Amino acid sequence: MKKSFKHLRREYRDRIEALLDAGIKQKEIAKILKVNKSTVSRELKRRRDNGQYDSDTAERKAAVLRSNSKHQGMKIESCPEEKLKIIIGLKTWKSPDEIAHESNDWTTSFSTPTIYKWLYSCFGQQYCRHLCTKRFRRRKQKQNKTTRVMIPNKISIHDKPKGENLVEIEGDTFLSPKKLHTTVCGFVSSVVGTHLIIGTKMPNLKTKTMVEAVNRSTKEIGPDQAILDNGIENRSHEAFDMPAFFCDPHAPWQKPHVEGDIGLLRRWFIPKGTDLRKIKEEELQKYFNILNHKKRRIYGYRSAYEVSLERGIIQKIPPRILSEKLHFRV
């Protein structure tokens, strides 16, 4: 039968001090407190100060010892082989969640919070630069509202048709910083239900350029409808190859797929402040392909590419960029 152990509480130490002052022996004290006599013996041996037992001093010593008994990241630090696997996973573009899922087949498994706890400790902070956020702690996102613009003949997202077999995408743009005085940007769309990312680079935000970019990048999957925001670049939405429906003003949560995927693209490869003139189209497509082949927990640790194949959204074709193994980051 497995024995259970518990720490002595403050009131127990007060009673031990009072019973000792009354001349009660250790064996009798253990019977009164209903604990093992070894517990009382160890307590008096470890907590005495100059031969005298004081409950206040004993409580303070016990609190210090307990606070030093564990430290952040101790589970991973105690398993050097698994620690090396985690480091290799981080260097090969894997998220802590993917590594935690793979650890189920290891000798010792680790949860996602355990890996983050180790990364944020003094032992793992040097590897935080391999995270997509490249941060040493979490930071709250600032919500900056954009100016509302009028788009002719737009249809609300609340009026869009619903159906299980409809291929629906969410579209958005990401821009170079204003301080660079350039309009080079990119268009990204994410397939609802699979998180398949497609898109292209654009030289500017003119409506004609936007129409060409949307139709060219979505040609392979032929979506039935698109969900867009109220950006002025979408005012020629009637020229798109699919009907477009628009979110409410200042409501990015109504297109969560593309917002999250652009966030991944920003954190992993193109952080804010990057001059998009330096990013080639081939390089951008490589980033899309890497993200499309990442294992996602919401799909049972299958990639967006695999889920899209199963649902018949795309045809099975050789991966464009991942024909070569990913190199380690240094």
N, C-alpha and C positions, 0 to 999 in steps of 0.2 A: 504494500500500500504506500502510495506516495505521501511523504510528509510535507506539511505546509509550514512555512516560516513567516513570521511577521515581526516588524520592528517594535521595540518598546516605545510606548507613547510617553508624553511628558508627565501625565498623572501617575504612571508606573514608577518613574524615576523619583517623583516626589514621595511616593509611599516607601520606596526603598530607603531613601534618606531618613525618613521618619522612623522606620522600623530598625534601622541600624543604630540610630540615636537612642532607641528604647532598649538596645542590647539583644535584639532578636538575631538568631543565627541565620546563616545563608540558606540552609536547608528548610527552615521554617518559613523564611521569607518567600521561597519558591512555592511552597504549599499555599500560602496566603494569596499570592498573585496568580496561582494556577498556571505556572510556567515551569519549565524544566530547571533543575538546580544548576545545570551548566549555563543557562542563560544569565542567571544572577551572578554566577562566578565570573563569566566573561565581562559582564557589565562593570563589576567592581574592579576587575583587573585592568580594563582598558580606559576607564573613565575617571579613575582616581587622580587627584592632584595633590602632590606632596603627602601622600598617604591618607588623605581625607576624601570622602565622597561627597560631592555637592551636586545637587540635581541641576542647577543652572549651568554649571561648567560641563556636566555630562551631556546635557542637551545640546550645548554649543559644539562640543567635540563631535557628537554624532551627526549634526547637521553638516559640518564641514566635510566629514568623511563621506557622507552620502552624496554631497554635491560633486565630489571629486571621483566618485566611483565610475561614472560614465562620461563620455565626451562625444561630441558630434563626429559622425563618420566612423565610429569605432568598429561597427560591424563589417564595413568594407575593408578597413585597414587591417583587420584580423584575418582576412582572406586574400593573400597576395595574388594567387592565380586568378581569382575572379576579378580582383581590382585591375589586373592587366587587361582582361577581356573588356571591362567597362571603358578603359582608356582607349583601347583599339576601336571600340564601337563609336566613341565620341569623335575620334579622328577620321572615321569613315562616314561622316554625315548622318549618324544615327542619333535619334533623340533619346533622352533618358527613358521615355515610355517604351520605345522599341527595345531598348536594352533590357528593361525590366521584364518584358514579355519573353525575350530569349532566355533570360536567367532561369526560367522555370525548368529548363533542361540541364542546368548546371548542378554541381554538388550543393551549392548554397544559392538560394534564390533571393532576389532583392526587389522591393517594391519601388515604384517611381518616387514617392516621397523620401525613401531611404537614400536613393542616388542623389536627389537634389540636396538633401541634408549633408551628404558627404561633399558635394561640389561647393556648397556654401561655407564649408568649414575650412580651417587653415590647411587641411591635407589636400583638398581637391580644388582650391581656388585657381590654381595654375591651369586647370583644364576647363574653366568656365568660358574661356575664349573660343572653345569649340562648340558651344551652344549656339543655337540660331539667334538667341537674344544677345549673346556676348556680354551679358551682365552678371554681376556678382550677387545681385538681389533683385527681387521683383519691384517693378515700378508701375504705378498707376498710369493708365493712358489718359491723355488730355483729349477732350472732345471739343474740336473747333468747328463751329457751325459755319457753313458756307452761305454765300448770298444766293437767294432764290432767283431763278431766271424763268422766264415764260417760254414754254415749248408749245407750238401749235398742234392742235388735234391729238394731244397726248391722252392716253387711256390709263386710268388708275390701276395699280396692281390688284386692287380689290375686285376688279371686273374681269380679270384674266380667266380663261377657261381652265378647268381642272380635269385631269385624267391620268390614269396610271401609266399609259403608254406614251405620254407626251414627253419629248426631249426638250427640256427647259434649261436655259443658261442664264447666268447672272453676269453682267458686264460692268467694267469700271476701268478707269485710267489711272496711271501713276506718272508723276511728273518729275522733271529736274528741278532743283531748288531755284527760287526766284532770283536769288542773288547772282546766279550765273547768266541771267538775261538771255536764256535760250528757251525755246518752246518744244524741244525734243522730248517725247513722252512715249509711253507704251500703253497698249490696250490689252487687258486680260479678261478672259471670261472663264467661268467655272460651271461645269455641268451639275445641275442640281441632282442630288442623290448619289453622285459618284465622286465629286470633287476633281474630275478630270480638268486640267488646266490647259487652255489654249490661248494664243494671243500673238501679238506682233509688235514691232517697233514702229512708231510714227514720227515723221519730221515736225509735225505741228498739230494743233487742235482744231484746224479748220473742218467744217462740216463735210466737205468733199473728201478730205483725207480720212475722216472717221468712217464714212460710209464704205470707202474702199477697204479699210483695215478690217472692219467688222465682217464684211462679206467674204474677204479673202481668208481670214483666219478660221471662220466657222464653216467653210465650204465642205470640209471633209466629213463633218458629223451631221450637217443639215438639220439644225435645231428647229423645233416647231414654234418656239416663242422665246423672247428675251426679256429680262428684267433689268432696267437701267435706272440711274439716278437722274436728277434734274439738271445735269450739266448742260451748258449751252452748246457743247459739241454734239449733242444728240438731237438737235432741233430738226435735222433732216432724217428722222427715224423712219419716215415712210418709204425711204429708198433702200432700207435694209431688206435682206432676203427673207426675213421672218418678221412677224408682227412684234412690236415692242410695247411693254407695259412699264409704267413708271412708279417708283416708290413715292411715298409721301415726303414732303420737304423735311430735311434734317432727320431722316429716319434710316440710317445705314444698316440697322439691324434687320430690315426687311429683305436684305440680300446678304445673308451671313456667309454663304459659301465663298463668294469672290472676295469679300472683305477679309476673311480669315486666310485665304490663299495668297492674297497680295501681302498680308502681314508675314506669312511664311517666306515669301519671295524677298521681302525687305530684310527680314532678320537673318536669313541664311546667306543671301548672295548680294543683294543690292540695297544696302542700308540707306536711310534717308540722308540727303546731302550728296549722293553720287551723281556725277555728271553723266547723263545717259548718252551723251555723244561718244563716250569712250566704250560703251557696251555695243558690241556687234550683234546683228540679228542671229547669227549662228550661236553665239554665246548665250543669248536670251533663250533660244530654243533648247539649249542644253540644260539650262536651269529648270525650264518647264518639265523636261523629261525626267530629271532627277526627282523632282517633287511628285510627278505622276507615278513613279516606281517606288516611292516610300510606303512602307507598311503603315496602315492607319488602324487604330484601335476600334473606331466606330464601324469598320467593315470586317471585324474579326481578324485584324492584322493582315489584311490583303491590301494591295495597292489600288489606286484609282484606275490604273490601266487594266488590272485584272477584273475589277468590278464592271468597268465599261465594256469589256469583251463579253462578259457573261450576260449583260443586258442588251447586247447587240447594238450598242451606240457606235462602236468603232469596229473595224475589221482587223483581224489579226495580221499585223505587219511587223517586220523586224524593228526593234527599237532603234531610233535614229542616232542617238548619242551614246547610249550605254553599251555599245559593242565592246568597249574597252573597260577594264576594271578601274574603279575609282582609286585615285592616288591618295595616300595619307596626307593629311594636313600637318604642317610643321609649325 
